[in-house]
Amino acid sequence: MEKRGVNEPSGVKALVVDDEPTTRLLVKRLLRDLGWKAFEEAKDGKEAVQKLQAEPFDLLVLDWNMPEMTGLDLLKAVRADDNLKDLPVLVVTGEAKKSVVLEAMEAGASYYVVKPISPQAFQDAIAEVFKNR
């Protein structure tokens, strides 16, 4: 996969995964505000895995608590797949417990943001995700 950075948002594609349509819409709007133009969405981890295996993405934004396949299970699946293991993953969730944040980071999350998120917090999170890429 070609490495592209946050400074070239028009050339990158994000997959937004959340079981709540309103949250998917909000995240896509925040990405649009940062200049991103290409996104797909999935309502759960199972659908996300299918999309991730079908086409390349430059960023995965996922919720932690979802039916069918949790954010943790999706994150572990991504990190175990040789084709996806380097994909930046931003966790956006209502789970603020320190143990959950640590679990996400240990599983390979690139960054973690707790809902509700402000546009500035989201922009900072995206910058952190792509800082070393």
C-alpha positions in Angstrom: 0.0 0.0 0.0 1.3 3.4 -0.9 2.0 5.5 2.2 0.2 8.9 2.0 0.0 11.4 4.8 -2.6 13.6 6.4 -1.2 16.5 4.5 -2.7 15.0 1.3 -6.2 14.2 2.5 -7.7 14.4 -1.0 -5.7 11.3 -2.0 -6.5 9.1 1.0 -9.5 6.9 1.8 -10.9 6.1 5.2 -13.2 3.3 6.4 -15.5 4.5 9.2 -17.0 1.6 11.3 -19.7 2.2 13.9 -23.1 0.6 14.5 -24.6 4.0 15.0 -25.4 5.8 11.7 -25.3 9.2 13.4 -21.8 8.6 14.6 -20.7 7.4 11.1 -22.2 10.6 9.7 -20.4 12.8 12.3 -17.0 11.1 11.6 -17.4 11.5 7.9 -18.3 15.2 8.3 -15.2 15.7 10.5 -13.0 14.0 7.9 -14.6 16.2 5.1 -13.9 19.3 7.2 -10.2 18.2 7.2 -10.2 17.9 3.4 -10.8 14.1 3.1 -12.9 13.2 0.1 -13.0 9.4 0.0 -14.7 7.3 2.6 -16.6 4.1 3.0 -18.6 3.0 6.0 -19.5 -0.2 7.7 -22.1 -0.9 10.4 -20.0 -3.6 12.2 -16.7 -5.3 12.3 -17.8 -8.2 10.0 -18.8 -5.8 7.2 -15.5 -3.8 7.8 -13.4 -6.9 7.3 -15.1 -7.6 4.0 -14.4 -4.1 2.8 -10.8 -4.0 4.1 -10.1 -7.2 2.2 -11.8 -5.9 -1.0 -10.0 -2.6 -1.4 -7.2 -0.5 0.1 -7.7 2.1 2.8 -5.4 4.6 4.4 -7.2 4.9 7.7 -9.6 2.9 9.8 -11.8 4.7 12.2 -13.7 2.3 14.5 -16.0 2.2 17.4 -15.2 -0.1 20.4 -18.7 -1.5 21.2 -20.4 -3.0 18.2 -22.6 -6.1 17.6 -21.4 -9.0 15.5 -17.7 -8.2 15.9 -16.3 -5.7 18.5 -13.8 -3.0 17.8 -11.2 -5.0 19.7 -11.8 -8.1 17.6 -11.7 -6.0 14.4 -8.5 -4.4 15.6 -6.9 -7.8 16.3 -8.0 -9.1 12.9 -6.4 -6.1 11.2 -3.1 -6.4 13.1 -3.0 -10.2 12.3 -3.5 -9.7 8.6 -0.2 -9.2 6.7 -1.9 -6.9 4.2 -3.5 -4.7 6.8 -1.1 -4.8 9.8 0.3 -1.3 9.1 -3.1 0.3 8.5 -3.5 3.3 10.9 -6.4 2.7 13.3 -8.2 5.5 15.2 -10.6 4.3 17.9 -13.4 6.7 18.5 -15.6 5.4 21.4 -17.6 6.3 24.5 -15.4 3.9 26.5 -13.2 6.1 28.7 -12.0 3.5 31.2 -8.2 3.4 31.5 -8.3 -0.4 31.2 -10.1 -0.2 27.9 -7.8 2.5 26.5 -4.8 0.4 27.5 -6.4 -2.7 25.9 -6.9 -0.8 22.7 -3.4 0.5 22.6 -1.9 -2.9 23.4 -3.9 -4.4 20.6 -2.4 -2.0 18.1 -4.6 1.1 18.0 -2.8 4.1 16.5 -4.7 6.6 18.7 -7.8 6.7 20.9 -10.5 9.4 21.2 -13.4 9.4 23.7 -16.8 10.5 22.5 -18.2 13.1 22.4 -15.5 14.5 20.2 -14.9 18.0 19.2 -13.6 19.0 15.8 -10.3 20.1 17.4 -9.9 16.8 19.3 -10.6 14.8 16.1 -8.1 16.9 14.1 -5.5 16.4 16.8 -6.1 12.7 16.8 -5.8 12.5 13.0 -2.5 14.5 13.2 -1.2 12.1 15.8 -2.2 9.0 13.8 -0.2 10.3 10.8 2.6 12.0 12.7 5.2 9.3 12.1 4.1 8.1 8.6 
